[in-house]
Amino acid sequence: MPVHPAGGARLGRAAILAAVLLSVLVSGCGQRGGKTAAVAMDQAIPVAVTTASVGAIENTLTIPGRIVARQEAVLSAKVPGRVSAVLVSLGDRVRRGQALVRLESGDQAAQVAQARAAWESARANRERMRLLYEEGAISRQQWEQAELQLTQASVALDMARSALASATITAMPVAADRKFCTPSPKACEKEDSCASPE
């Protein structure tokens, strides 16, 4: 079979080109592999070897959440006034009856002093009226009026003392309508997720 001269030249050129490409590829791979192995040896990481043994495994789970107080109480004062001292910090445990907040009590202390003076005056007046009534110098109505004034002064003194005591806000037991948050993660996503205890 005769060979076409143009086809033979093409085949010869293709064979030479293939041989050149093959030699470049082979020589390039050899150089890269040599450099990579040398770099890998320089950057070797030291490791410690140990024998396997039986031990405890810690299993930690991190999840998002929101901490909600089991009990809450709203503080309010029986008497108006400015806060002079906060006696506890956020997160402190408190006992029933423990002082939490103290209000300025200058006005209440002055009212107690004034009420005490009025009570002492009414008591002295009643004693004087009793002696005069026993001698017959005054009427029974005047005597009873002195008794009434002493009773009123005593009530006023008790009220002033109560107002002074109210200037200190103390921890009280939480009301029966306290709420507990349900443990369900879906329920805690809502604000109204808490239910009253039964």
Backbone as JSON Lines, residues from 0, in Angstrom:
{"i":0,"aa":"M","n":[0.81,-1.15,0.0],"ca":[0.0,0.0,0.0],"c":[0.87,1.23,0.0]}
{"i":1,"aa":"P","n":[0.52,2.16,-0.85],"ca":[1.37,3.35,-0.92],"c":[1.04,4.31,0.23]}
{"i":2,"aa":"V","n":[2.04,4.99,0.79],"ca":[1.9,5.97,1.88],"c":[1.88,7.34,1.28]}
{"i":3,"aa":"H","n":[0.96,8.12,1.66],"ca":[0.85,9.49,1.15],"c":[1.91,10.32,1.83]}
{"i":4,"aa":"P","n":[2.7,11.12,1.04],"ca":[3.8,11.84,1.66],"c":[3.34,12.85,2.69]}
{"i":5,"aa":"A","n":[2.2,13.57,2.51],"ca":[1.75,14.59,3.48],"c":[1.29,13.92,4.76]}
{"i":6,"aa":"G","n":[0.62,12.72,4.67],"ca":[0.12,12.02,5.84],"c":[1.25,11.48,6.68]}
{"i":7,"aa":"G","n":[2.35,11.02,6.06],"ca":[3.48,10.48,6.79],"c":[4.19,11.57,7.56]}
{"i":8,"aa":"A","n":[4.26,12.76,7.0],"ca":[4.91,13.88,7.69],"c":[4.1,14.28,8.91]}
{"i":9,"aa":"R","n":[2.8,14.23,8.73],"ca":[1.94,14.58,9.87],"c":[2.1,13.57,10.98]}
{"i":10,"aa":"L","n":[2.15,12.33,10.64],"ca":[2.28,11.28,11.63],"c":[3.63,11.37,12.32]}
{"i":11,"aa":"G","n":[4.66,11.71,11.63],"ca":[6.0,11.84,12.18],"c":[6.07,13.02,13.15]}
{"i":12,"aa":"R","n":[5.46,14.14,12.75],"ca":[5.46,15.31,13.63],"c":[4.66,15.03,14.91]}
{"i":13,"aa":"A","n":[3.57,14.33,14.77],"ca":[2.74,14.01,15.92],"c":[3.48,13.11,16.88]}
{"i":14,"aa":"A","n":[4.26,12.17,16.37],"ca":[5.01,11.25,17.21],"c":[6.11,11.99,17.96]}
{"i":15,"aa":"I","n":[6.76,12.94,17.26],"ca":[7.82,13.72,17.91],"c":[7.23,14.61,19.01]}
{"i":16,"aa":"L","n":[6.12,15.24,18.69],"ca":[5.46,16.12,19.67],"c":[5.04,15.32,20.9]}
{"i":17,"aa":"A","n":[4.51,14.13,20.7],"ca":[4.08,13.27,21.8],"c":[5.27,12.87,22.64]}
{"i":18,"aa":"A","n":[6.41,12.56,22.02],"ca":[7.61,12.15,22.74],"c":[8.14,13.3,23.58]}
{"i":19,"aa":"V","n":[8.12,14.54,23.04],"ca":[8.62,15.72,23.78],"c":[7.72,15.99,24.99]}
{"i":20,"aa":"L","n":[6.41,15.97,24.78],"ca":[5.47,16.22,25.87],"c":[5.62,15.19,26.98]}
{"i":21,"aa":"L","n":[5.81,13.94,26.6],"ca":[5.97,12.87,27.57],"c":[7.23,13.06,28.39]}
{"i":22,"aa":"S","n":[8.32,13.46,27.74],"ca":[9.57,13.66,28.48],"c":[9.46,14.87,29.43]}
{"i":23,"aa":"V","n":[8.76,15.95,29.0],"ca":[8.58,17.12,29.88],"c":[7.75,16.75,31.09]}
{"i":24,"aa":"L","n":[6.7,16.02,30.87],"ca":[5.84,15.61,31.97],"c":[6.57,14.72,32.96]}
{"i":25,"aa":"V","n":[7.32,13.77,32.46],"ca":[8.04,12.85,33.33],"c":[9.1,13.58,34.11]}
{"i":26,"aa":"S","n":[9.83,14.45,33.47],"ca":[10.89,15.17,34.18],"c":[10.31,16.19,35.17]}
{"i":27,"aa":"G","n":[9.19,16.83,34.85],"ca":[8.55,17.79,35.76],"c":[8.01,17.12,37.0]}
{"i":28,"aa":"C","n":[7.42,15.97,36.85],"ca":[6.86,15.25,37.99],"c":[7.95,14.81,38.93]}
{"i":29,"aa":"G","n":[9.07,14.41,38.38],"ca":[10.18,13.96,39.22],"c":[10.73,15.08,40.07]}
{"i":30,"aa":"Q","n":[10.85,16.29,39.55],"ca":[11.39,17.42,40.31],"c":[10.42,17.86,41.4]}
{"i":31,"aa":"R","n":[9.16,17.92,41.06],"ca":[8.17,18.35,42.08],"c":[8.14,17.36,43.22]}
{"i":32,"aa":"G","n":[8.1,16.09,42.89],"ca":[8.02,15.06,43.92],"c":[9.23,15.13,44.83]}
{"i":33,"aa":"G","n":[10.39,15.4,44.33],"ca":[11.61,15.49,45.13],"c":[11.55,16.68,46.07]}
{"i":34,"aa":"K","n":[11.1,17.84,45.57],"ca":[11.02,19.04,46.41],"c":[9.95,18.87,47.48]}
{"i":35,"aa":"T","n":[8.81,18.29,47.15],"ca":[7.72,18.12,48.1],"c":[8.14,17.2,49.23]}
{"i":36,"aa":"A","n":[8.83,16.15,48.91],"ca":[9.29,15.22,49.93],"c":[10.29,15.89,50.86]}
{"i":37,"aa":"A","n":[11.18,16.74,50.32],"ca":[12.17,17.44,51.13],"c":[11.49,18.46,52.04]}
{"i":38,"aa":"V","n":[10.5,19.19,51.51],"ca":[9.77,20.19,52.32],"c":[8.99,19.48,53.41]}
{"i":39,"aa":"A","n":[8.36,18.35,53.07],"ca":[7.58,17.6,54.05],"c":[8.45,17.11,55.19]}
{"i":40,"aa":"M","n":[9.67,16.72,54.92],"ca":[10.58,16.24,55.96],"c":[10.99,17.39,56.88]}
{"i":41,"aa":"D","n":[11.15,18.62,56.31],"ca":[11.53,19.77,57.12],"c":[10.39,20.23,58.03]}
{"i":42,"aa":"Q","n":[9.15,20.05,57.6],"ca":[7.99,20.53,58.36],"c":[7.31,19.41,59.13]}
{"i":43,"aa":"A","n":[7.98,18.37,59.46],"ca":[7.38,17.25,60.18],"c":[6.93,17.71,61.55]}
{"i":44,"aa":"I","n":[5.75,17.27,61.98],"ca":[5.18,17.65,63.27],"c":[5.45,16.51,64.25]}
{"i":45,"aa":"P","n":[6.04,16.83,65.39],"ca":[6.3,15.77,66.37],"c":[4.99,15.29,66.99]}
{"i":46,"aa":"V","n":[4.87,14.02,67.23],"ca":[3.67,13.43,67.82],"c":[4.07,12.6,69.02]}
{"i":47,"aa":"A","n":[3.13,12.45,69.96],"ca":[3.36,11.59,71.12],"c":[2.58,10.31,70.92]}
{"i":48,"aa":"V","n":[3.16,9.23,71.27],"ca":[2.52,7.94,71.12],"c":[2.22,7.42,72.52]}
{"i":49,"aa":"T","n":[1.01,6.91,72.71],"ca":[0.63,6.37,74.01],"c":[-0.16,5.09,73.81]}
{"i":50,"aa":"T","n":[-0.28,4.33,74.85],"ca":[-1.03,3.08,74.79],"c":[-2.49,3.37,75.11]}
{"i":51,"aa":"A","n":[-3.39,2.77,74.38],"ca":[-4.82,2.96,74.61],"c":[-5.2,2.39,75.97]}
{"i":52,"aa":"S","n":[-6.08,3.11,76.7],"ca":[-6.52,2.63,78.0],"c":[-8.0,2.99,78.21]}
{"i":53,"aa":"V","n":[-8.64,2.39,79.2],"ca":[-10.04,2.64,79.52],"c":[-10.1,3.87,80.43]}
{"i":54,"aa":"G","n":[-11.05,4.81,80.14],"ca":[-11.19,6.02,80.94],"c":[-12.55,6.65,80.74]}
{"i":55,"aa":"A","n":[-12.82,7.68,81.5],"ca":[-14.1,8.4,81.4],"c":[-14.07,9.33,80.2]}
{"i":56,"aa":"I","n":[-15.19,9.4,79.52],"ca":[-15.32,10.3,78.37],"c":[-16.32,11.38,78.74]}
{"i":57,"aa":"E","n":[-15.91,12.62,78.58],"ca":[-16.82,13.73,78.86],"c":[-17.65,14.02,77.62]}
{"i":58,"aa":"N","n":[-18.95,14.15,77.83],"ca":[-19.85,14.46,76.73],"c":[-20.46,15.83,77.01]}
{"i":59,"aa":"T","n":[-20.04,16.84,76.29],"ca":[-20.5,18.21,76.51],"c":[-21.42,18.61,75.38]}
{"i":60,"aa":"L","n":[-22.52,19.28,75.76],"ca":[-23.48,19.74,74.78],"c":[-23.73,21.21,75.03]}
{"i":61,"aa":"T","n":[-23.53,22.03,74.03],"ca":[-23.77,23.46,74.14],"c":[-25.01,23.8,73.34]}
{"i":62,"aa":"I","n":[-25.98,24.41,74.04],"ca":[-27.23,24.79,73.37],"c":[-27.59,26.21,73.77]}
{"i":63,"aa":"P","n":[-28.29,26.93,72.91],"ca":[-28.72,28.28,73.28],"c":[-29.89,28.2,74.26]}
{"i":64,"aa":"G","n":[-30.02,29.18,75.11],"ca":[-31.12,29.17,76.07],"c":[-31.29,30.51,76.73]}
{"i":65,"aa":"R","n":[-32.29,30.59,77.59],"ca":[-32.6,31.8,78.32],"c":[-32.88,31.42,79.76]}
{"i":66,"aa":"I","n":[-32.23,32.08,80.69],"ca":[-32.42,31.79,82.11],"c":[-33.56,32.67,82.62]}
{"i":67,"aa":"V","n":[-34.53,32.03,83.25],"ca":[-35.7,32.74,83.77],"c":[-35.81,32.41,85.25]}
{"i":68,"aa":"A","n":[-36.06,33.41,86.07],"ca":[-36.2,33.2,87.5],"c":[-37.42,32.34,87.78]}
{"i":69,"aa":"R","n":[-37.3,31.44,88.72],"ca":[-38.43,30.6,89.09],"c":[-39.45,31.43,89.87]}
{"i":70,"aa":"Q","n":[-38.97,32.37,90.65],"ca":[-39.86,33.23,91.42],"c":[-39.45,34.67,91.21]}
{"i":71,"aa":"E","n":[-40.42,35.54,91.06],"ca":[-40.17,36.96,90.94],"c":[-41.1,37.7,91.89]}
{"i":72,"aa":"A","n":[-40.65,38.83,92.35],"ca":[-41.48,39.66,93.23],"c":[-41.31,41.11,92.82]}
{"i":73,"aa":"V","n":[-42.41,41.83,92.8],"ca":[-42.38,43.25,92.49],"c":[-42.3,43.99,93.82]}
{"i":74,"aa":"L","n":[-41.31,44.87,93.92],"ca":[-41.14,45.64,95.15],"c":[-41.89,46.96,95.05]}
{"i":75,"aa":"S","n":[-42.54,47.31,96.13],"ca":[-43.18,48.62,96.19],"c":[-43.19,49.06,97.65]}
{"i":76,"aa":"A","n":[-43.18,50.36,97.83],"ca":[-43.16,50.92,99.18],"c":[-44.57,51.34,99.56]}
{"i":77,"aa":"K","n":[-44.88,51.23,100.85],"ca":[-46.18,51.67,101.35],"c":[-46.24,53.19,101.44]}
{"i":78,"aa":"V","n":[-45.07,53.79,101.57],"ca":[-45.0,55.25,101.68],"c":[-44.13,55.79,100.55]}
{"i":79,"aa":"P","n":[-44.45,56.99,100.07],"ca":[-43.6,57.57,99.02],"c":[-42.27,58.05,99.6]}
{"i":80,"aa":"G","n":[-41.25,58.05,98.78],"ca":[-39.95,58.54,99.23],"c":[-38.86,58.15,98.25]}
{"i":81,"aa":"R","n":[-37.7,58.76,98.44],"ca":[-36.53,58.46,97.61],"c":[-35.76,57.3,98.21]}
{"i":82,"aa":"V","n":[-35.15,56.51,97.33],"ca":[-34.34,55.39,97.78],"c":[-33.02,55.94,98.3]}
{"i":83,"aa":"S","n":[-32.69,55.57,99.54],"ca":[-31.42,56.02,100.11],"c":[-30.36,54.93,100.06]}
{"i":84,"aa":"A","n":[-30.8,53.65,100.04],"ca":[-29.82,52.55,99.99],"c":[-30.48,51.3,99.42]}
{"i":85,"aa":"V","n":[-29.75,50.64,98.52],"ca":[-30.15,49.33,98.02],"c":[-29.23,48.34,98.72]}
{"i":86,"aa":"L","n":[-29.81,47.44,99.49],"ca":[-29.03,46.59,100.39],"c":[-28.67,45.22,99.82]}
{"i":87,"aa":"V","n":[-29.17,44.89,98.63],"ca":[-28.84,43.62,97.98],"c":[-28.46,43.88,96.53]}
{"i":88,"aa":"S","n":[-27.81,42.91,95.91],"ca":[-27.41,43.02,94.51],"c":[-28.2,42.04,93.67]}
{"i":89,"aa":"L","n":[-28.2,42.26,92.39],"ca":[-28.87,41.39,91.45],"c":[-28.31,39.97,91.57]}
{"i":90,"aa":"G","n":[-29.17,39.0,91.74],"ca":[-28.74,37.62,91.84],"c":[-28.51,37.13,93.26]}
{"i":91,"aa":"D","n":[-28.54,38.02,94.26],"ca":[-28.35,37.61,95.65],"c":[-29.54,36.78,96.13]}
{"i":92,"aa":"R","n":[-29.27,35.8,96.98],"ca":[-30.35,35.06,97.63],"c":[-30.8,35.89,98.83]}
{"i":93,"aa":"V","n":[-32.11,35.96,99.03],"ca":[-32.64,36.73,100.16],"c":[-33.55,35.84,100.99]}
{"i":94,"aa":"R","n":[-33.66,36.18,102.27],"ca":[-34.53,35.46,103.2],"c":[-35.78,36.3,103.46]}
{"i":95,"aa":"R","n":[-36.82,35.64,103.87],"ca":[-38.05,36.34,104.24],"c":[-37.75,37.3,105.38]}
{"i":96,"aa":"G","n":[-38.18,38.54,105.23],"ca":[-37.96,39.55,106.26],"c":[-36.65,40.31,106.14]}
{"i":97,"aa":"Q","n":[-35.78,39.9,105.22],"ca":[-34.49,40.59,105.04],"c":[-34.72,41.96,104.4]}
{"i":98,"aa":"A","n":[-34.03,42.98,104.89],"ca":[-34.14,44.33,104.34],"c":[-33.52,44.36,102.95]}
{"i":99,"aa":"L","n":[-34.26,44.9,101.99],"ca":[-33.8,44.97,100.61],"c":[-33.46,46.4,100.18]}
{"i":100,"aa":"V","n":[-34.36,47.34,100.51],"ca":[-34.21,48.73,100.1],"c":[-34.59,49.62,101.27]}
{"i":101,"aa":"R","n":[-33.83,50.68,101.45],"ca":[-34.15,51.64,102.5],"c":[-34.46,52.98,101.84]}
{"i":102,"aa":"L","n":[-35.6,53.57,102.22],"ca":[-35.99,54.87,101.7],"c":[-35.51,55.96,102.66]}
{"i":103,"aa":"E","n":[-35.41,57.18,102.14],"ca":[-35.1,58.3,103.03],"c":[-36.23,58.4,104.05]}
{"i":104,"aa":"S","n":[-35.87,58.45,105.32],"ca":[-36.89,58.4,106.36],"c":[-36.9,59.63,107.25]}
{"i":105,"aa":"G","n":[-36.34,60.72,106.79],"ca":[-36.31,61.94,107.61],"c":[-37.7,62.44,107.93]}
{"i":106,"aa":"D","n":[-38.59,62.47,106.93],"ca":[-39.95,62.94,107.16],"c":[-40.7,62.02,108.12]}
{"i":107,"aa":"Q","n":[-40.55,60.71,107.93],"ca":[-41.24,59.77,108.8],"c":[-40.72,59.85,110.23]}
{"i":108,"aa":"A","n":[-39.41,60.03,110.39],"ca":[-38.83,60.15,111.73],"c":[-39.35,61.42,112.42]}
{"i":109,"aa":"A","n":[-39.48,62.47,111.65],"ca":[-40.03,63.72,112.21],"c":[-41.48,63.53,112.61]}
{"i":110,"aa":"Q","n":[-42.24,62.78,111.81],"ca":[-43.65,62.52,112.15],"c":[-43.76,61.67,113.41]}
{"i":111,"aa":"V","n":[-42.85,60.72,113.59],"ca":[-42.85,59.91,114.81],"c":[-42.56,60.79,116.02]}
{"i":112,"aa":"A","n":[-41.59,61.67,115.9],"ca":[-41.25,62.56,117.02],"c":[-42.43,63.47,117.36]}
{"i":113,"aa":"Q","n":[-43.08,63.99,116.33],"ca":[-44.23,64.88,116.55],"c":[-45.39,64.09,117.18]}
{"i":114,"aa":"A","n":[-45.64,62.89,116.71],"ca":[-46.73,62.07,117.26],"c":[-46.42,61.66,118.7]}
{"i":115,"aa":"R","n":[-45.16,61.37,119.0],"ca":[-44.79,61.01,120.37],"c":[-45.02,62.2,121.31]}
{"i":116,"aa":"A","n":[-44.65,63.39,120.86],"ca":[-44.86,64.58,121.68],"c":[-46.36,64.81,121.91]}
{"i":117,"aa":"A","n":[-47.17,64.62,120.88],"ca":[-48.61,64.79,121.03],"c":[-49.18,63.74,121.97]}
{"i":118,"aa":"W","n":[-48.68,62.51,121.9],"ca":[-49.15,61.44,122.78],"c":[-48.79,61.74,124.23]}
{"i":119,"aa":"E","n":[-47.55,62.19,124.47],"ca":[-47.13,62.51,125.83],"c":[-47.96,63.67,126.39]}
{"i":120,"aa":"S","n":[-48.25,64.64,125.55],"ca":[-49.09,65.76,125.98],"c":[-50.5,65.28,126.31]}
{"i":121,"aa":"A","n":[-51.06,64.41,125.46],"ca":[-52.41,63.89,125.7],"c":[-52.45,63.02,126.95]}
{"i":122,"aa":"R","n":[-51.39,62.26,127.21],"ca":[-51.34,61.43,128.41],"c":[-51.28,62.3,129.66]}
{"i":123,"aa":"A","n":[-50.44,63.34,129.62],"ca":[-50.35,64.25,130.77],"c":[-51.68,64.98,130.98]}
{"i":124,"aa":"N","n":[-52.33,65.38,129.9],"ca":[-53.63,66.07,129.99],"c":[-54.68,65.12,130.57]}
{"i":125,"aa":"R","n":[-54.68,63.86,130.17],"ca":[-55.65,62.89,130.71],"c":[-55.45,62.7,132.2]}
{"i":126,"aa":"E","n":[-54.19,62.61,132.65],"ca":[-53.92,62.46,134.09],"c":[-54.43,63.66,134.87]}
{"i":127,"aa":"R","n":[-54.19,64.84,134.33],"ca":[-54.66,66.06,134.98],"c":[-56.19,66.07,135.03]}
{"i":128,"aa":"M","n":[-56.84,65.69,133.89],"ca":[-58.29,65.67,133.84],"c":[-58.87,64.6,134.77]}
{"i":129,"aa":"R","n":[-58.16,63.47,134.92],"ca":[-58.64,62.42,135.82],"c":[-58.68,62.93,137.27]}
{"i":130,"aa":"L","n":[-57.6,63.62,137.67],"ca":[-57.57,64.16,139.03],"c":[-58.68,65.2,139.23]}
{"i":131,"aa":"L","n":[-58.88,66.07,138.22],"ca":[-59.93,67.09,138.33],"c":[-61.32,66.45,138.34]}
{"i":132,"aa":"Y","n":[-61.52,65.38,137.57],"ca":[-62.81,64.7,137.53],"c":[-63.1,64.02,138.86]}
{"i":133,"aa":"E","n":[-62.05,63.39,139.46],"ca":[-62.22,62.75,140.76],"c":[-62.55,63.75,141.84]}
{"i":134,"aa":"E","n":[-62.07,64.98,141.73],"ca":[-62.37,66.03,142.7],"c":[-63.71,66.69,142.41]}
{"i":135,"aa":"G","n":[-64.29,66.4,141.22],"ca":[-65.57,66.97,140.84],"c":[-65.43,68.35,140.22]}
{"i":136,"aa":"A","n":[-64.23,68.72,139.8],"ca":[-63.99,70.05,139.24],"c":[-64.38,70.13,137.78]}
{"i":137,"aa":"I","n":[-64.45,68.98,137.07],"ca":[-64.84,68.98,135.65],"c":[-65.93,67.95,135.44]}
{"i":138,"aa":"S","n":[-66.62,68.09,134.3],"ca":[-67.7,67.16,133.98],"c":[-67.14,65.86,133.41]}
{"i":139,"aa":"R","n":[-68.03,64.85,133.37],"ca":[-67.64,63.55,132.8],"c":[-67.29,63.72,131.32]}
{"i":140,"aa":"Q","n":[-67.99,64.59,130.64],"ca":[-67.75,64.83,129.21],"c":[-66.32,65.34,128.98]}
{"i":141,"aa":"Q","n":[-65.84,66.23,129.83],"ca":[-64.47,66.73,129.7],"c":[-63.45,65.61,129.95]}
{"i":142,"aa":"W","n":[-63.75,64.74,130.91],"ca":[-62.89,63.6,131.2],"c":[-62.84,62.65,130.0]}
{"i":143,"aa":"E","n":[-64.0,62.36,129.44],"ca":[-64.06,61.47,128.27],"c":[-63.37,62.1,127.06]}
{"i":144,"aa":"Q","n":[-63.45,63.41,126.95],"ca":[-62.75,64.11,125.86],"c":[-61.24,63.94,126.0]}
{"i":145,"aa":"A","n":[-60.72,63.98,127.19],"ca":[-59.28,63.78,127.43],"c":[-58.89,62.33,127.1]}
{"i":146,"aa":"E","n":[-59.75,61.38,127.45],"ca":[-59.51,59.96,127.12],"c":[-59.46,59.77,125.59]}
{"i":147,"aa":"L","n":[-60.4,60.41,124.89],"ca":[-60.46,60.31,123.43],"c":[-59.22,60.92,122.79]}
{"i":148,"aa":"Q","n":[-58.76,62.05,123.31],"ca":[-57.56,62.69,122.76],"c":[-56.33,61.78,122.93]}
{"i":149,"aa":"L","n":[-56.24,61.09,124.07],"ca":[-55.12,60.18,124.29],"c":[-55.2,58.99,123.32]}
{"i":150,"aa":"T","n":[-56.41,58.47,123.11],"ca":[-56.59,57.35,122.16],"c":[-56.2,57.78,120.75]}
{"i":151,"aa":"Q","n":[-56.63,58.97,120.35],"ca":[-56.29,59.48,119.01],"c":[-54.78,59.7,118.88]}
{"i":152,"aa":"A","n":[-54.15,60.22,119.92],"ca":[-52.69,60.43,119.89],"c":[-51.96,59.1,119.81]}
{"i":153,"aa":"S","n":[-52.5,58.09,120.5],"ca":[-51.88,56.77,120.46],"c":[-51.97,56.16,119.06]}
{"i":154,"aa":"V","n":[-53.13,56.32,118.41],"ca":[-53.3,55.82,117.04],"c":[-52.37,56.57,116.08]}
{"i":155,"aa":"A","n":[-52.26,57.87,116.24],"ca":[-51.38,58.68,115.38],"c":[-49.92,58.26,115.56]}
{"i":156,"aa":"L","n":[-49.52,57.95,116.8],"ca":[-48.15,57.51,117.05],"c":[-47.9,56.14,116.39]}
{"i":157,"aa":"D","n":[-48.86,55.23,116.51],"ca":[-48.72,53.92,115.87],"c":[-48.61,54.05,114.35]}
{"i":158,"aa":"M","n":[-49.41,54.94,113.76],"ca":[-49.37,55.15,112.31],"c":[-48.03,55.74,111.88]}
{"i":159,"aa":"A","n":[-47.51,56.68,112.66],"ca":[-46.21,57.29,112.33],"c":[-45.1,56.25,112.44]}
{"i":160,"aa":"R","n":[-45.16,55.39,113.46],"ca":[-44.16,54.33,113.6],"c":[-44.25,53.35,112.44]}
{"i":161,"aa":"S","n":[-45.47,53.03,112.02],"ca":[-45.67,52.13,110.89],"c":[-45.1,52.73,109.61]}
{"i":162,"aa":"A","n":[-45.32,54.04,109.4],"ca":[-44.78,54.71,108.21],"c":[-43.26,54.7,108.24]}
{"i":163,"aa":"L","n":[-42.67,54.88,109.41],"ca":[-41.21,54.84,109.54],"c":[-40.7,53.43,109.23]}
{"i":164,"aa":"A","n":[-41.39,52.41,109.73],"ca":[-40.99,51.03,109.45],"c":[-41.16,50.71,107.97]}
{"i":165,"aa":"S","n":[-42.14,51.33,107.31],"ca":[-42.39,51.09,105.89],"c":[-41.32,51.73,105.01]}
{"i":166,"aa":"A","n":[-40.46,52.54,105.58],"ca":[-39.38,53.15,104.81],"c":[-38.29,52.13,104.49]}
{"i":167,"aa":"T","n":[-38.39,50.93,105.08],"ca":[-37.48,49.84,104.75],"c":[-38.31,48.75,104.09]}
{"i":168,"aa":"I","n":[-37.96,48.42,102.84],"ca":[-38.69,47.38,102.11],"c":[-38.0,46.06,102.38]}
{"i":169,"aa":"T","n":[-38.77,45.09,102.85],"ca":[-38.21,43.78,103.19],"c":[-38.73,42.71,102.25]}
{"i":170,"aa":"A","n":[-38.01,41.61,102.2],"ca":[-38.41,40.48,101.35],"c":[-39.61,39.79,101.97]}
{"i":171,"aa":"M","n":[-40.6,39.58,101.16],"ca":[-41.81,38.91,101.6],"c":[-41.93,37.62,100.82]}
{"i":172,"aa":"P","n":[-42.75,36.67,101.29],"ca":[-42.96,35.46,100.5],"c":[-43.65,35.82,99.2]}
{"i":173,"aa":"V","n":[-43.32,35.1,98.13],"ca":[-43.9,35.37,96.82],"c":[-45.37,34.98,96.87]}
{"i":174,"aa":"A","n":[-46.2,35.77,96.22],"ca":[-47.65,35.53,96.22],"c":[-47.98,34.18,95.6]}
{"i":175,"aa":"A","n":[-49.19,33.71,95.88],"ca":[-49.62,32.39,95.39],"c":[-49.76,32.34,93.88]}
{"i":176,"aa":"D","n":[-49.84,33.48,93.23],"ca":[-50.0,33.47,91.77],"c":[-48.66,33.52,91.05]}
{"i":177,"aa":"R","n":[-47.58,33.09,91.73],"ca":[-46.27,33.08,91.07],"c":[-46.31,32.1,89.91]}
{"i":178,"aa":"K","n":[-45.41,32.27,88.97],"ca":[-45.41,31.45,87.77],"c":[-44.09,30.72,87.63]}
{"i":179,"aa":"F","n":[-44.15,29.52,87.08],"ca":[-42.97,28.72,86.82],"c":[-42.87,28.53,85.32]}
{"i":180,"aa":"C","n":[-41.66,28.66,84.78],"ca":[-41.46,28.49,83.34],"c":[-41.5,27.01,83.01]}
{"i":181,"aa":"T","n":[-42.18,26.67,81.94],"ca":[-42.24,25.27,81.52],"c":[-40.89,24.87,80.94]}
{"i":182,"aa":"P","n":[-40.49,23.6,81.08],"ca":[-39.17,23.2,80.61],"c":[-39.08,22.99,79.1]}
{"i":183,"aa":"S","n":[-40.17,23.11,78.39],"ca":[-40.16,22.87,76.95],"c":[-39.4,23.98,76.22]}
{"i":184,"aa":"P","n":[-38.4,23.64,75.36],"ca":[-37.66,24.68,74.63],"c":[-38.56,25.52,73.74]}
{"i":185,"aa":"K","n":[-39.57,24.9,73.12],"ca":[-40.47,25.68,72.27],"c":[-41.28,26.66,73.1]}
{"i":186,"aa":"A","n":[-41.7,26.22,74.27],"ca":[-42.53,27.09,75.11],"c":[-41.75,28.28,75.61]}
{"i":187,"aa":"C","n":[-40.45,28.12,75.87],"ca":[-39.64,29.22,76.41],"c":[-39.35,30.28,75.36]}
{"i":188,"aa":"E","n":[-39.65,30.02,74.09],"ca":[-39.45,31.03,73.06],"c":[-40.52,32.11,73.14]}
{"i":189,"aa":"K","n":[-41.65,31.8,73.78],"ca":[-42.75,32.75,73.88],"c":[-42.71,33.42,75.24]}
{"i":190,"aa":"E","n":[-43.2,34.66,75.3],"ca":[-43.22,35.37,76.58],"c":[-44.25,34.77,77.53]}
{"i":191,"aa":"D","n":[-45.38,34.29,77.01],"ca":[-46.43,33.77,77.86],"c":[-46.28,32.27,78.05]}
{"i":192,"aa":"S","n":[-45.01,31.8,78.1],"ca":[-44.75,30.37,78.18],"c":[-44.82,29.84,79.59]}
{"i":193,"aa":"C","n":[-45.06,30.69,80.55],"ca":[-45.09,30.25,81.93],"c":[-46.53,29.99,82.35]}
{"i":194,"aa":"A","n":[-46.72,29.0,83.17],"ca":[-48.05,28.64,83.63],"c":[-48.08,28.7,85.14]}
{"i":195,"aa":"S","n":[-49.23,29.02,85.69],"ca":[-49.38,29.06,87.14],"c":[-49.32,27.65,87.68]}
{"i":196,"aa":"P","n":[-48.69,27.47,88.85],"ca":[-48.63,26.13,89.43],"c":[-50.01,25.71,89.9]}
{"i":197,"aa":"E","n":[-50.25,24.42,89.91],"ca":[-51.56,23.92,90.34],"c":[-51.52,23.5,91.77]}
